[in-house]
């Protein structure tokens, strides 16, 4: 059971990220809530919150979220060592769509 949200959880998504530590690999899910937060959870520990993103004040809650891997644009000079090419998109209760890169 994952505790931390102060409002109703409206979306859960399996994350493409794997966190490596001294114990082994941790797999991650993230959840979006009417409390206007997105939280990342360590599935292995079954309880640890890894990170939290607060939505913009005007969002009014996180309705749905999705991880997207964008294709690389050959015209732009992208350094493969910077970033992972995965973006988190979410839609809010007030109708906004936002992308975290």
Secondary structure, 3 states (H helix, E strand, C coil): CCCCCCCCEEEEEEEEEEEECCCCEEEEEEEEECCCEEEEEECCCCCCEEEEEECCCCCCCEEEEEEEECCCCCCCCCCCCCCCCEEEEEEECCCCEEEEC
